[in-house]
C-alpha cells in the first residue's frame, strides 16, 4: 500500500471521527428544540402505579431520577406537602434535619433502611396543603430512636440516618446500602421492607430496573441526553403492548426478597456493622369483610403473610437478628386498626410502638 493511499484512509477515518460527534450534537440540539423536554422518570418508570407514586398529583416534584435506584427524593426540600405528609430533606435527599458529615471517632451511627414506613408517611399528619409546616403531634421511629438513644447514652454523639424512600423494595434498599455503607461507616443497620416487594405493580424489578453495572451505566448515559431519552421512550412505547399482555407480578419474588436481606447482612458483616431485620408491618388480612367499601385483595394480604414468614425463617436459620412486632400485623386485626393510618402505614402510635421494640432489639454499646 502506497503512502498516499494510507494517508487517504487515515484522512477518511479522521473525517468520520469528527463527523460523528458533530451529527450527535446536531441531533441533540434538534431534539431539544423540536421535542418536549423529558424527565428521565417518565422514561424509565413504565408501571402506571409507580408513575402515580413518583409523578402523580401529590408527588410531582418530590422525586428525581437516579441511575442506580431509579428514583430518589430531591435534596433540600422544605415543607413540601405529600399526601398529608410534610417533607423536608437535607442536601442528600434524606428526611433528617442536618446534613451527614464524616463520622467522628467515638460517634455512634445507626442506619434505618426502609421504605415509606421508615420514611414516616403521614407521621406527623399535615392536614393543610396550603400550610404543610403546620403538623400534628408525632414523629417517625428513626427520629424517636435518635432521641431515646441520646437519653440512654448521655454525653455520646449519636446519629440515626433514615436511608428510607417511599416506594423502595428490599432490592433498592440493598443497592443503596451497597453504594453508601463504606462512606457512612454505620455501627448498626436495621432494615424494614415489605409491601413494595409483594406489590404487583406491573413487571418485577429485575426486568424493569435491572441493576447490573452495564444497565446502570446505560441509564446514566441516557439520562444526560434528551435525544437518547426520546429514542428510549419511543422504543418503550413499542414494547408497552407486549408488556401489558402479561399479568402483573410482585416486584420481588419470595426468593429475591429473602436473598436481599441475606446480602444486606453479609455486607454489614464485611463492614463491621451489626445488622438486624424488622419484619414488615401490615394492618389487616385485606379481605372484603375486614374493611367494607375499601379496596381489597386477599391475595396481596396472603402474600404479605407468606413473605414475612419466609423472611423470619430465613433469618433465624442464618442467625440474623430478627424483630417481629405482632401488634403491627394482620394477625392482630381488628386491634391493629388503632396503630395504623391506613392499611400499609403505622400512625404516630404505631411508630412509638416500633421504636419501643427496636430499642430493646438493638445491641448495647
C-alpha positions, -999 to +999 in steps of 0.1 A: +000+000+000+014+034-010+019+062+014-007+083-004-033+055-001-026+052+037-029+089+041-062+089+023-076+062+045-064+079+077-079+111+064-113+093+060-110+079+095-103+114+108-133+129+090-156+101+103-143+106+139-150+144+136-184+139+118-200+115+143-198+139+173-210+167+151-240+147+140-247+137+175-246+173+186-270+183+158-293+155+168-292+166+205-298+203+197-326+195+173-343+172+198-342+199+225-356+225+201-383+204+184-395+179+210-408+184+245-384+181+275-385+146+290-379+138+327-359+105+329-385+094+354-411+094+327-389+072+305-376+047+330-407+041+351-432+023+329-457+010+355-488+032+358-489+025+396-453+036+401-457+066+378-486+077+400-464+071+431-435+092+418-450+117+393-487+119+404-506+149+417-493+145+452-457+136+444-448+156+413-416+175+420-407+154+451-387+128+433-358+128+408-342+102+387-313+080+400-295+057+376-289+030+403-321+033+424-344+046+396-359+074+417-349+092+449-362+121+469-350+155+459-325+172+482-331+204+502-369+202+501-386+224+527-421+216+539-433+200+507-468+186+510-470+149+501-504+134+507-508+147+543-471+145+550-448+175+554-414+166+537-381+184+544-348+169+533-311+175+537-286+180+510-286+142+502-324+140+500-328+123+533-356+132+557-335+145+586-327+179+599-290+181+595-265+171+568-244+140+571-208+147+580-178+124+580-181+101+610-162+112+641-142+090+664-164+076+691-197+086+673-225+060+673-241+059+639-272+038+631-288+034+597-325+026+595-330+013+560-365+012+546-395+024+525-423+048+533-430+031+566-395+040+578-397+073+560-427+082+580-457+085+557-482+108+574-462+110+606-468+136+617-500+144+598-501+176+578-537+183+571-534+218+555-519+215+520-515+253+519-496+253+551-476+220+552-454+231+581-484+230+604-484+194+616-499+173+644-481+155+671-459+126+662-425+117+647-412+087+626-395+060+645-359+069+633-363+104+648-377+089+680-349+063+681-322+091+680-339+109+709-341+077+731-306+067+724-292+101+733-311+099+766-298+064+772-262+073+764-258+109+776-227+126+765-222+104+735-227+117+700-254+096+683-268+098+648-296+079+633-297+081+595-330+071+579-320+057+545-357+054+536-375+063+504-412+058+495-418+030+471-385+012+476-382-025+476-356-045+495-337-047+463-334-009+460-325-008+497-297-033+492-283-013+463-284+019+483-267+003+513-241-013+490-233+021+475-231+041+507-221+018+535-183+023+531-187+061+533-212+062+561-195+036+583-225+026+604-222+008+637-256-008+632-282-012+604-318-021+606-339-030+575-377-030+572-392-036+537-423-055+527-453-040+509-435-027+478-418-061+474-451-080+474-470-054+454-480-065+419-473-032+402-465-043+366-434-064+359-408-074+386-379-050+393-354-074+378-369-067+344-379-030+348-350-018+370-320-042+363-291-032+385-261-047+366-232-024+360-239-022+323-275-013+328-267+014+354-241+029+331-265+029+302-292+047+323-265+072+334-256+079+298-292+081+285-305+104+313-279+131+302-292+134+267-327+145+255-320+128+222-313+094+238-342+098+262-366+103+233-352+073+215-355+052+246-391+065+252-400+057+216-387+021+220-405+017+253-438+026+236-433-002+211-428-027+239-457-014+260-483-035+242-464-068+248-457-059+284-494-050+290-504-085+280-485-101+309-502-104+342-488-081+369-463-098+392-448-089+426-419-066+423-397-091+442-401-129+442-401-146+476-366-159+468-353-125+458-369-109+489-351-131+514-319-131+494-318-093+495-318-093+533-292-121+534-270-099+512-275-069+535-264-090+565-233-102+547-225-066+536-228-053+571-206-081+585-180-072+559-180-036+571-181-044+608-217-033+614-244-051+634-274-059+612-310-067+622-343-072+603-375-056+614-402-077+599-427-059+577-459-044+591-494-046+577-527-037+591-553-064+582-559-096+562-571-074+533-604-092+527-637-076+520-651-083+555-622-065+572-627-031+555-661-029+538-662-004+509-624-002+506-600-017+480-592-052+490-570-080+476-569-111+497-541-124+475-519-094+485-527-099+522-517-135+519-485-127+501-476-103+529-481-131+555-461-156+534-432-133+526-429-123+563-429-159+575-403-169+549-381-140+559-383-148+596-375-184+589-345-175+567-332-150+593-335-175+621-318-202+601-289-178+593-286-164+628-296-129+616-313-109+644-349-105+635-376-085+652-413-093+650-439-068+661-471-089+661-493-060+671-485-044+637-495-073+616-527-086+600-528-113+627-537-086+652-567-073+633-590-056+643-570-043+673-543-032+648-566-006+634-557+018+662-520+016+653-523+024+616-534+054+595-544+031+567-536-005+556-499-001+550-485+027+572-485+029+610-497+061+626-478+080+653-489+055+679-476+026+657-443+044+653-440+048+690-445+011+694-419+004+667-393+025+684-400+009+718-394-026+703-364-015+683-347-001+714-350-035+731-338-052+698-306-032+692-273-043+708-259-025+738-229-002+733 
